[in-house]
Amino acid sequence: MAPVSDGAAVTTVEPVPRIALTQQEACASLGCSEEFFVEHVRPYLRVVRRGRKRLFPIAELRRAIDEMAENVF
């Protein structure tokens, strides 16, 4: 929790769970480079585009990775 001061009182702001990540954050969460992400992962994702901003929903990242996963015996 991060304290926030409005000049008169200090309030505590609870962390908000993320539902979408930037490309750089998505790469970090998957443990891959941006080059690998762009070539091998991003083509299979639905993306939220607003202006120049691209956001990758966490649920979409999980769905795509689950579909790409292989059973290795």
PDB file with one MODEL, atoms N, CA, C and O in Angstrom:
MODEL        1
ATOM      1  N   MET A   1       0.831  -1.179   0.000  1.00  0.00           N
ATOM      2  CA  MET A   1       0.000   0.000   0.000  1.00  0.00           C
ATOM      3  C   MET A   1       0.875   1.242   0.000  1.00  0.00           C
ATOM      4  O   MET A   1       1.842   1.331   0.758  1.00  0.00           O
ATOM      5  N   ALA A   2       0.539   2.183  -0.839  1.00  0.00           N
ATOM      6  CA  ALA A   2       1.314   3.408  -0.929  1.00  0.00           C
ATOM      7  C   ALA A   2       0.539   4.552  -0.297  1.00  0.00           C
ATOM      8  O   ALA A   2      -0.609   4.801  -0.667  1.00  0.00           O
ATOM      9  N   PRO A   3       1.156   5.256   0.658  1.00  0.00           N
ATOM     10  CA  PRO A   3       0.455   6.388   1.252  1.00  0.00           C
ATOM     11  C   PRO A   3       0.355   7.534   0.247  1.00  0.00           C
ATOM     12  O   PRO A   3       1.298   7.810  -0.493  1.00  0.00           O
ATOM     13  N   VAL A   4      -0.792   8.188   0.234  1.00  0.00           N
ATOM     14  CA  VAL A   4      -1.031   9.320  -0.645  1.00  0.00           C
ATOM     15  C   VAL A   4      -1.475  10.483   0.210  1.00  0.00           C
ATOM     16  O   VAL A   4      -2.354  10.338   1.059  1.00  0.00           O
ATOM     17  N   SER A   5      -0.870  11.636  -0.011  1.00  0.00           N
ATOM     18  CA  SER A   5      -1.224  12.813   0.770  1.00  0.00           C
ATOM     19  C   SER A   5      -1.928  13.817  -0.119  1.00  0.00           C
ATOM     20  O   SER A   5      -1.437  14.162  -1.194  1.00  0.00           O
ATOM     21  N   ASP A   6      -3.082  14.285   0.335  1.00  0.00           N
ATOM     22  CA  ASP A   6      -3.801  15.321  -0.412  1.00  0.00           C
ATOM     23  C   ASP A   6      -3.601  16.686   0.235  1.00  0.00           C
ATOM     24  O   ASP A   6      -4.326  17.635  -0.063  1.00  0.00           O
ATOM     25  N   GLY A   7      -2.635  16.778   1.103  1.00  0.00           N
ATOM     26  CA  GLY A   7      -2.338  18.032   1.774  1.00  0.00           C
ATOM     27  C   GLY A   7      -2.883  18.067   3.187  1.00  0.00           C
ATOM     28  O   GLY A   7      -2.236  18.628   4.071  1.00  0.00           O
ATOM     29  N   ALA A   8      -4.044  17.491   3.432  1.00  0.00           N
ATOM     30  CA  ALA A   8      -4.663  17.527   4.746  1.00  0.00           C
ATOM     31  C   ALA A   8      -4.523  16.190   5.463  1.00  0.00           C
ATOM     32  O   ALA A   8      -4.176  16.142   6.643  1.00  0.00           O
ATOM     33  N   ALA A   9      -4.789  15.131   4.758  1.00  0.00           N
ATOM     34  CA  ALA A   9      -4.752  13.815   5.380  1.00  0.00           C
ATOM     35  C   ALA A   9      -4.005  12.838   4.482  1.00  0.00           C
ATOM     36  O   ALA A   9      -3.908  13.024   3.269  1.00  0.00           O
ATOM     37  N   VAL A  10      -3.492  11.812   5.100  1.00  0.00           N
ATOM     38  CA  VAL A  10      -2.805  10.770   4.349  1.00  0.00           C
ATOM     39  C   VAL A  10      -3.744   9.571   4.250  1.00  0.00           C
ATOM     40  O   VAL A  10      -4.229   9.062   5.261  1.00  0.00           O
ATOM     41  N   THR A  11      -3.993   9.132   3.025  1.00  0.00           N
ATOM     42  CA  THR A  11      -4.827   7.951   2.811  1.00  0.00           C
ATOM     43  C   THR A  11      -3.968   6.862   2.198  1.00  0.00           C
ATOM     44  O   THR A  11      -2.899   7.129   1.650  1.00  0.00           O
ATOM     45  N   THR A  12      -4.440   5.656   2.294  1.00  0.00           N
ATOM     46  CA  THR A  12      -3.710   4.524   1.738  1.00  0.00           C
ATOM     47  C   THR A  12      -4.436   4.033   0.495  1.00  0.00           C
ATOM     48  O   THR A  12      -5.645   3.803   0.510  1.00  0.00           O
ATOM     49  N   VAL A  13      -3.667   3.877  -0.587  1.00  0.00           N
ATOM     50  CA  VAL A  13      -4.222   3.398  -1.838  1.00  0.00           C
ATOM     51  C   VAL A  13      -3.856   1.925  -1.989  1.00  0.00           C
ATOM     52  O   VAL A  13      -2.678   1.567  -1.983  1.00  0.00           O
ATOM     53  N   GLU A  14      -4.869   1.079  -2.126  1.00  0.00           N
ATOM     54  CA  GLU A  14      -4.640  -0.352  -2.302  1.00  0.00           C
ATOM     55  C   GLU A  14      -4.125  -0.615  -3.719  1.00  0.00           C
ATOM     56  O   GLU A  14      -4.543   0.065  -4.656  1.00  0.00           O
ATOM     57  N   PRO A  15      -3.229  -1.586  -3.891  1.00  0.00           N
ATOM     58  CA  PRO A  15      -2.786  -1.935  -5.244  1.00  0.00           C
ATOM     59  C   PRO A  15      -3.954  -2.486  -6.054  1.00  0.00           C
ATOM     60  O   PRO A  15      -4.800  -3.211  -5.532  1.00  0.00           O
ATOM     61  N   VAL A  16      -3.986  -2.139  -7.308  1.00  0.00           N
ATOM     62  CA  VAL A  16      -5.053  -2.588  -8.207  1.00  0.00           C
ATOM     63  C   VAL A  16      -4.502  -3.721  -9.063  1.00  0.00           C
ATOM     64  O   VAL A  16      -3.442  -3.574  -9.672  1.00  0.00           O
ATOM     65  N   PRO A  17      -5.207  -4.850  -9.117  1.00  0.00           N
ATOM     66  CA  PRO A  17      -4.715  -5.959  -9.951  1.00  0.00           C
ATOM     67  C   PRO A  17      -4.702  -5.579 -11.427  1.00  0.00           C
ATOM     68  O   PRO A  17      -5.644  -4.964 -11.927  1.00  0.00           O
ATOM     69  N   ARG A  18      -3.640  -5.946 -12.112  1.00  0.00           N
ATOM     70  CA  ARG A  18      -3.522  -5.653 -13.542  1.00  0.00           C
ATOM     71  C   ARG A  18      -4.321  -6.666 -14.334  1.00  0.00           C
ATOM     72  O   ARG A  18      -4.314  -7.853 -14.009  1.00  0.00           O
ATOM     73  N   ILE A  19      -5.008  -6.214 -15.369  1.00  0.00           N
ATOM     74  CA  ILE A  19      -5.730  -7.128 -16.254  1.00  0.00           C
ATOM     75  C   ILE A  19      -5.115  -7.138 -17.652  1.00  0.00           C
ATOM     76  O   ILE A  19      -5.470  -7.969 -18.488  1.00  0.00           O
ATOM     77  N   ALA A  20      -4.191  -6.211 -17.900  1.00  0.00           N
ATOM     78  CA  ALA A  20      -3.504  -6.161 -19.191  1.00  0.00           C
ATOM     79  C   ALA A  20      -2.092  -5.628 -18.975  1.00  0.00           C
ATOM     80  O   ALA A  20      -1.829  -4.876 -18.037  1.00  0.00           O
ATOM     81  N   LEU A  21      -1.190  -6.036 -19.865  1.00  0.00           N
ATOM     82  CA  LEU A  21       0.215  -5.660 -19.765  1.00  0.00           C
ATOM     83  C   LEU A  21       0.683  -4.997 -21.049  1.00  0.00           C
ATOM     84  O   LEU A  21       0.138  -5.252 -22.123  1.00  0.00           O
ATOM     85  N   THR A  22       1.694  -4.146 -20.936  1.00  0.00           N
ATOM     86  CA  THR A  22       2.345  -3.618 -22.126  1.00  0.00           C
ATOM     87  C   THR A  22       3.165  -4.741 -22.750  1.00  0.00           C
ATOM     88  O   THR A  22       3.336  -5.793 -22.135  1.00  0.00           O
ATOM     89  N   GLN A  23       3.669  -4.534 -23.949  1.00  0.00           N
ATOM     90  CA  GLN A  23       4.468  -5.567 -24.609  1.00  0.00           C
ATOM     91  C   GLN A  23       5.701  -5.908 -23.783  1.00  0.00           C
ATOM     92  O   GLN A  23       6.045  -7.080 -23.630  1.00  0.00           O
ATOM     93  N   GLN A  24       6.354  -4.904 -23.261  1.00  0.00           N
ATOM     94  CA  GLN A  24       7.557  -5.132 -22.455  1.00  0.00           C
ATOM     95  C   GLN A  24       7.220  -5.943 -21.201  1.00  0.00           C
ATOM     96  O   GLN A  24       7.968  -6.848 -20.832  1.00  0.00           O
ATOM     97  N   GLU A  25       6.108  -5.626 -20.549  1.00  0.00           N
ATOM     98  CA  GLU A  25       5.690  -6.371 -19.364  1.00  0.00           C
ATOM     99  C   GLU A  25       5.287  -7.800 -19.720  1.00  0.00           C
ATOM    100  O   GLU A  25       5.585  -8.735 -18.977  1.00  0.00           O
ATOM    101  N   ALA A  26       4.607  -7.970 -20.859  1.00  0.00           N
ATOM    102  CA  ALA A  26       4.211  -9.306 -21.306  1.00  0.00           C
ATOM    103  C   ALA A  26       5.449 -10.165 -21.557  1.00  0.00           C
ATOM    104  O   ALA A  26       5.480 -11.339 -21.189  1.00  0.00           O
ATOM    105  N   CYS A  27       6.458  -9.583 -22.177  1.00  0.00           N
ATOM    106  CA  CYS A  27       7.713 -10.305 -22.419  1.00  0.00           C
ATOM    107  C   CYS A  27       8.356 -10.726 -21.100  1.00  0.00           C
ATOM    108  O   CYS A  27       8.805 -11.863 -20.953  1.00  0.00           O
ATOM    109  N   ALA A  28       8.395  -9.808 -20.154  1.00  0.00           N
ATOM    110  CA  ALA A  28       8.992 -10.119 -18.855  1.00  0.00           C
ATOM    111  C   ALA A  28       8.206 -11.217 -18.152  1.00  0.00           C
ATOM    112  O   ALA A  28       8.797 -12.100 -17.529  1.00  0.00           O
ATOM    113  N   SER A  29       6.881 -11.173 -18.245  1.00  0.00           N
ATOM    114  CA  SER A  29       6.070 -12.188 -17.569  1.00  0.00           C
ATOM    115  C   SER A  29       6.243 -13.564 -18.200  1.00  0.00           C
ATOM    116  O   SER A  29       6.126 -14.578 -17.512  1.00  0.00           O
ATOM    117  N   LEU A  30       6.520 -13.609 -19.495  1.00  0.00           N
ATOM    118  CA  LEU A  30       6.741 -14.882 -20.184  1.00  0.00           C
ATOM    119  C   LEU A  30       8.202 -15.323 -20.153  1.00  0.00           C
ATOM    120  O   LEU A  30       8.516 -16.475 -20.452  1.00  0.00           O
ATOM    121  N   GLY A  31       9.085 -14.405 -19.792  1.00  0.00           N
ATOM    122  CA  GLY A  31      10.510 -14.738 -19.753  1.00  0.00           C
ATOM    123  C   GLY A  31      11.123 -14.848 -21.132  1.00  0.00           C
ATOM    124  O   GLY A  31      11.969 -15.709 -21.372  1.00  0.00           O
ATOM    125  N   CYS A  32      10.699 -13.973 -22.050  1.00  0.00           N
ATOM    126  CA  CYS A  32      11.246 -14.027 -23.410  1.00  0.00           C
ATOM    127  C   CYS A  32      11.640 -12.621 -23.866  1.00  0.00           C
ATOM    128  O   CYS A  32      11.254 -11.623 -23.257  1.00  0.00           O
ATOM    129  N   SER A  33      12.404 -12.567 -24.936  1.00  0.00           N
ATOM    130  CA  SER A  33      12.803 -11.286 -25.500  1.00  0.00           C
ATOM    131  C   SER A  33      11.647 -10.699 -26.301  1.00  0.00           C
ATOM    132  O   SER A  33      10.716 -11.415 -26.670  1.00  0.00           O
ATOM    133  N   GLU A  34      11.705  -9.406 -26.567  1.00  0.00           N
ATOM    134  CA  GLU A  34      10.665  -8.781 -27.388  1.00  0.00           C
ATOM    135  C   GLU A  34      10.717  -9.332 -28.812  1.00  0.00           C
ATOM    136  O   GLU A  34       9.676  -9.485 -29.451  1.00  0.00           O
ATOM    137  N   GLU A  35      11.896  -9.626 -29.309  1.00  0.00           N
ATOM    138  CA  GLU A  35      12.025 -10.192 -30.658  1.00  0.00           C
ATOM    139  C   GLU A  35      11.296 -11.539 -30.747  1.00  0.00           C
ATOM    140  O   GLU A  35      10.550 -11.783 -31.695  1.00  0.00           O
ATOM    141  N   PHE A  36      11.514 -12.405 -29.759  1.00  0.00           N
ATOM    142  CA  PHE A  36      10.839 -13.702 -29.730  1.00  0.00           C
ATOM    143  C   PHE A  36       9.329 -13.504 -29.601  1.00  0.00           C
ATOM    144  O   PHE A  36       8.554 -14.162 -30.294  1.00  0.00           O
ATOM    145  N   PHE A  37       8.916 -12.605 -28.722  1.00  0.00           N
ATOM    146  CA  PHE A  37       7.501 -12.332 -28.493  1.00  0.00           C
ATOM    147  C   PHE A  37       6.816 -11.889 -29.784  1.00  0.00           C
ATOM    148  O   PHE A  37       5.751 -12.397 -30.136  1.00  0.00           O
ATOM    149  N   VAL A  38       7.433 -10.940 -30.483  1.00  0.00           N
ATOM    150  CA  VAL A  38       6.843 -10.406 -31.720  1.00  0.00           C
ATOM    151  C   VAL A  38       6.743 -11.495 -32.785  1.00  0.00           C
ATOM    152  O   VAL A  38       5.754 -11.563 -33.514  1.00  0.00           O
ATOM    153  N   GLU A  39       7.749 -12.332 -32.874  1.00  0.00           N
ATOM    154  CA  GLU A  39       7.771 -13.353 -33.923  1.00  0.00           C
ATOM    155  C   GLU A  39       6.920 -14.582 -33.600  1.00  0.00           C
ATOM    156  O   GLU A  39       6.269 -15.132 -34.488  1.00  0.00           O
ATOM    157  N   HIS A  40       6.921 -15.018 -32.335  1.00  0.00           N
ATOM    158  CA  HIS A  40       6.326 -16.312 -32.008  1.00  0.00           C
ATOM    159  C   HIS A  40       5.073 -16.265 -31.139  1.00  0.00           C
ATOM    160  O   HIS A  40       4.329 -17.245 -31.095  1.00  0.00           O
ATOM    161  N   VAL A  41       4.824 -15.181 -30.462  1.00  0.00           N
ATOM    162  CA  VAL A  41       3.686 -15.127 -29.530  1.00  0.00           C
ATOM    163  C   VAL A  41       2.631 -14.129 -29.983  1.00  0.00           C
ATOM    164  O   VAL A  41       1.452 -14.470 -30.074  1.00  0.00           O
ATOM    165  N   ARG A  42       3.038 -12.917 -30.263  1.00  0.00           N
ATOM    166  CA  ARG A  42       2.086 -11.847 -30.576  1.00  0.00           C
ATOM    167  C   ARG A  42       1.130 -12.167 -31.728  1.00  0.00           C
ATOM    168  O   ARG A  42      -0.026 -11.747 -31.671  1.00  0.00           O
ATOM    169  N   PRO A  43       1.556 -12.894 -32.776  1.00  0.00           N
ATOM    170  CA  PRO A  43       0.609 -13.191 -33.860  1.00  0.00           C
ATOM    171  C   PRO A  43      -0.623 -13.989 -33.413  1.00  0.00           C
ATOM    172  O   PRO A  43      -1.633 -14.005 -34.116  1.00  0.00           O
ATOM    173  N   TYR A  44      -0.549 -14.649 -32.254  1.00  0.00           N
ATOM    174  CA  TYR A  44      -1.640 -15.486 -31.767  1.00  0.00           C
ATOM    175  C   TYR A  44      -2.494 -14.797 -30.706  1.00  0.00           C
ATOM    176  O   TYR A  44      -3.396 -15.409 -30.134  1.00  0.00           O
ATOM    177  N   LEU A  45      -2.206 -13.528 -30.446  1.00  0.00           N
ATOM    178  CA  LEU A  45      -2.904 -12.805 -29.381  1.00  0.00           C
ATOM    179  C   LEU A  45      -3.885 -11.780 -29.918  1.00  0.00           C
ATOM    180  O   LEU A  45      -3.647 -11.133 -30.938  1.00  0.00           O
ATOM    181  N   ARG A  46      -4.995 -11.649 -29.205  1.00  0.00           N
ATOM    182  CA  ARG A  46      -5.852 -10.493 -29.420  1.00  0.00           C
ATOM    183  C   ARG A  46      -5.235  -9.369 -28.590  1.00  0.00           C
ATOM    184  O   ARG A  46      -4.746  -9.603 -27.485  1.00  0.00           O
ATOM    185  N   VAL A  47      -5.258  -8.175 -29.115  1.00  0.00           N
ATOM    186  CA  VAL A  47      -4.594  -7.058 -28.458  1.00  0.00           C
ATOM    187  C   VAL A  47      -5.555  -5.875 -28.370  1.00  0.00           C
ATOM    188  O   VAL A  47      -6.397  -5.674 -29.246  1.00  0.00           O
ATOM    189  N   VAL A  48      -5.415  -5.102 -27.305  1.00  0.00           N
ATOM    190  CA  VAL A  48      -6.195  -3.875 -27.141  1.00  0.00           C
ATOM    191  C   VAL A  48      -5.329  -2.737 -27.669  1.00  0.00           C
ATOM    192  O   VAL A  48      -4.244  -2.483 -27.147  1.00  0.00           O
ATOM    193  N   ARG A  49      -5.810  -2.053 -28.707  1.00  0.00           N
ATOM    194  CA  ARG A  49      -5.068  -0.925 -29.284  1.00  0.00           C
ATOM    195  C   ARG A  49      -5.852   0.352 -29.050  1.00  0.00           C
ATOM    196  O   ARG A  49      -7.032   0.443 -29.389  1.00  0.00           O
ATOM    197  N   ARG A  50      -5.196   1.318 -28.477  1.00  0.00           N
ATOM    198  CA  ARG A  50      -5.771   2.655 -28.303  1.00  0.00           C
ATOM    199  C   ARG A  50      -4.669   3.649 -28.620  1.00  0.00           C
ATOM    200  O   ARG A  50      -3.727   3.822 -27.847  1.00  0.00           O
ATOM    201  N   GLY A  51      -4.800   4.299 -29.767  1.00  0.00           N
ATOM    202  CA  GLY A  51      -3.723   5.178 -30.214  1.00  0.00           C
ATOM    203  C   GLY A  51      -2.484   4.343 -30.474  1.00  0.00           C
ATOM    204  O   GLY A  51      -2.550   3.323 -31.159  1.00  0.00           O
ATOM    205  N   ARG A  52      -1.365   4.768 -29.934  1.00  0.00           N
ATOM    206  CA  ARG A  52      -0.119   4.015 -30.099  1.00  0.00           C
ATOM    207  C   ARG A  52       0.061   2.938 -29.031  1.00  0.00           C
ATOM    208  O   ARG A  52       0.958   2.101 -29.132  1.00  0.00           O
ATOM    209  N   LYS A  53      -0.785   2.963 -28.020  1.00  0.00           N
ATOM    210  CA  LYS A  53      -0.677   2.013 -26.900  1.00  0.00           C
ATOM    211  C   LYS A  53      -1.242   0.656 -27.294  1.00  0.00           C
ATOM    212  O   LYS A  53      -2.334   0.569 -27.855  1.00  0.00           O
ATOM    213  N   ARG A  54      -0.499  -0.396 -27.000  1.00  0.00           N
ATOM    214  CA  ARG A  54      -0.955  -1.773 -27.173  1.00  0.00           C
ATOM    215  C   ARG A  54      -0.927  -2.442 -25.810  1.00  0.00           C
ATOM    216  O   ARG A  54       0.084  -2.411 -25.107  1.00  0.00           O
ATOM    217  N   LEU A  55      -2.045  -3.043 -25.450  1.00  0.00           N
ATOM    218  CA  LEU A  55      -2.126  -3.769 -24.187  1.00  0.00           C
ATOM    219  C   LEU A  55      -2.527  -5.210 -24.474  1.00  0.00           C
ATOM    220  O   LEU A  55      -3.387  -5.477 -25.313  1.00  0.00           O
ATOM    221  N   PHE A  56      -1.891  -6.128 -23.764  1.00  0.00           N
ATOM    222  CA  PHE A  56      -2.142  -7.546 -23.926  1.00  0.00           C
ATOM    223  C   PHE A  56      -2.824  -8.062 -22.670  1.00  0.00           C
ATOM    224  O   PHE A  56      -2.201  -8.138 -21.611  1.00  0.00           O
ATOM    225  N   PRO A  57      -4.114  -8.421 -22.781  1.00  0.00           N
ATOM    226  CA  PRO A  57      -4.826  -8.922 -21.603  1.00  0.00           C
ATOM    227  C   PRO A  57      -4.140 -10.174 -21.043  1.00  0.00           C
ATOM    228  O   PRO A  57      -3.719 -11.053 -21.794  1.00  0.00           O
ATOM    229  N   ILE A  58      -4.038 -10.237 -19.723  1.00  0.00           N
ATOM    230  CA  ILE A  58      -3.398 -11.373 -19.071  1.00  0.00           C
ATOM    231  C   ILE A  58      -4.122 -12.666 -19.416  1.00  0.00           C
ATOM    232  O   ILE A  58      -3.478 -13.689 -19.650  1.00  0.00           O
ATOM    233  N   ALA A  59      -5.446 -12.637 -19.451  1.00  0.00           N
ATOM    234  CA  ALA A  59      -6.210 -13.834 -19.798  1.00  0.00           C
ATOM    235  C   ALA A  59      -5.870 -14.303 -21.213  1.00  0.00           C
ATOM    236  O   ALA A  59      -5.822 -15.504 -21.475  1.00  0.00           O
ATOM    237  N   GLU A  60      -5.637 -13.369 -22.111  1.00  0.00           N
ATOM    238  CA  GLU A  60      -5.283 -13.711 -23.498  1.00  0.00           C
ATOM    239  C   GLU A  60      -3.887 -14.325 -23.566  1.00  0.00           C
ATOM    240  O   GLU A  60      -3.659 -15.264 -24.330  1.00  0.00           O
ATOM    241  N   LEU A  61      -2.956 -13.805 -22.777  1.00  0.00           N
ATOM    242  CA  LEU A  61      -1.609 -14.389 -22.713  1.00  0.00           C
ATOM    243  C   LEU A  61      -1.688 -15.824 -22.207  1.00  0.00           C
ATOM    244  O   LEU A  61      -1.047 -16.716 -22.763  1.00  0.00           O
ATOM    245  N   ARG A  62      -2.472 -16.051 -21.154  1.00  0.00           N
ATOM    246  CA  ARG A  62      -2.615 -17.404 -20.604  1.00  0.00           C
ATOM    247  C   ARG A  62      -3.253 -18.347 -21.629  1.00  0.00           C
ATOM    248  O   ARG A  62      -2.806 -19.483 -21.787  1.00  0.00           O
ATOM    249  N   ARG A  63      -4.291 -17.880 -22.322  1.00  0.00           N
ATOM    250  CA  ARG A  63      -4.974 -18.700 -23.321  1.00  0.00           C
ATOM    251  C   ARG A  63      -4.004 -19.121 -24.426  1.00  0.00           C
ATOM    252  O   ARG A  63      -3.930 -20.296 -24.782  1.00  0.00           O
ATOM    253  N   ALA A  64      -3.268 -18.155 -24.959  1.00  0.00           N
ATOM    254  CA  ALA A  64      -2.344 -18.444 -26.057  1.00  0.00           C
ATOM    255  C   ALA A  64      -1.239 -19.402 -25.626  1.00  0.00           C
ATOM    256  O   ALA A  64      -0.893 -20.321 -26.368  1.00  0.00           O
ATOM    257  N   ILE A  65      -0.694 -19.199 -24.458  1.00  0.00           N
ATOM    258  CA  ILE A  65       0.378 -20.072 -23.970  1.00  0.00           C
ATOM    259  C   ILE A  65      -0.152 -21.484 -23.730  1.00  0.00           C
ATOM    260  O   ILE A  65       0.525 -22.464 -24.043  1.00  0.00           O
ATOM    261  N   ASP A  66      -1.358 -21.590 -23.175  1.00  0.00           N
ATOM    262  CA  ASP A  66      -1.963 -22.918 -22.982  1.00  0.00           C
ATOM    263  C   ASP A  66      -2.150 -23.630 -24.319  1.00  0.00           C
ATOM    264  O   ASP A  66      -1.896 -24.830 -24.423  1.00  0.00           O
ATOM    265  N   GLU A  67      -2.592 -22.896 -25.343  1.00  0.00           N
ATOM    266  CA  GLU A  67      -2.782 -23.502 -26.657  1.00  0.00           C
ATOM    267  C   GLU A  67      -1.468 -23.902 -27.316  1.00  0.00           C
ATOM    268  O   GLU A  67      -1.416 -24.887 -28.052  1.00  0.00           O
ATOM    269  N   MET A  68      -0.407 -23.142 -27.055  1.00  0.00           N
ATOM    270  CA  MET A  68       0.894 -23.433 -27.659  1.00  0.00           C
ATOM    271  C   MET A  68       1.669 -24.511 -26.906  1.00  0.00           C
ATOM    272  O   MET A  68       2.638 -25.059 -27.432  1.00  0.00           O
ATOM    273  N   ALA A  69       1.255 -24.815 -25.694  1.00  0.00           N
ATOM    274  CA  ALA A  69       1.974 -25.790 -24.873  1.00  0.00           C
ATOM    275  C   ALA A  69       1.900 -27.175 -25.494  1.00  0.00           C
ATOM    276  O   ALA A  69       0.896 -27.553 -26.096  1.00  0.00           O
ATOM    277  N   GLU A  70       2.968 -27.909 -25.336  1.00  0.00           N
ATOM    278  CA  GLU A  70       3.047 -29.278 -25.858  1.00  0.00           C
ATOM    279  C   GLU A  70       3.170 -30.248 -24.691  1.00  0.00           C
ATOM    280  O   GLU A  70       3.714 -29.913 -23.638  1.00  0.00           O
ATOM    281  N   ASN A  71       2.669 -31.424 -24.893  1.00  0.00           N
ATOM    282  CA  ASN A  71       2.925 -32.514 -23.948  1.00  0.00           C
ATOM    283  C   ASN A  71       4.221 -33.191 -24.379  1.00  0.00           C
ATOM    284  O   ASN A  71       4.323 -33.703 -25.494  1.00  0.00           O
ATOM    285  N   VAL A  72       5.185 -33.190 -23.508  1.00  0.00           N
ATOM    286  CA  VAL A  72       6.473 -33.815 -23.812  1.00  0.00           C
ATOM    287  C   VAL A  72       6.655 -34.964 -22.844  1.00  0.00           C
ATOM    288  O   VAL A  72       6.608 -34.792 -21.626  1.00  0.00           O
ATOM    289  N   PHE A  73       6.859 -36.117 -23.401  1.00  0.00           N
ATOM    290  CA  PHE A  73       7.033 -37.308 -22.557  1.00  0.00           C
ATOM    291  C   PHE A  73       8.417 -37.858 -22.694  1.00  0.00           C
ATOM    292  O   PHE A  73       8.749 -38.859 -22.060  1.00  0.00           O
TER     293      PHE A  73
ENDMDL
END
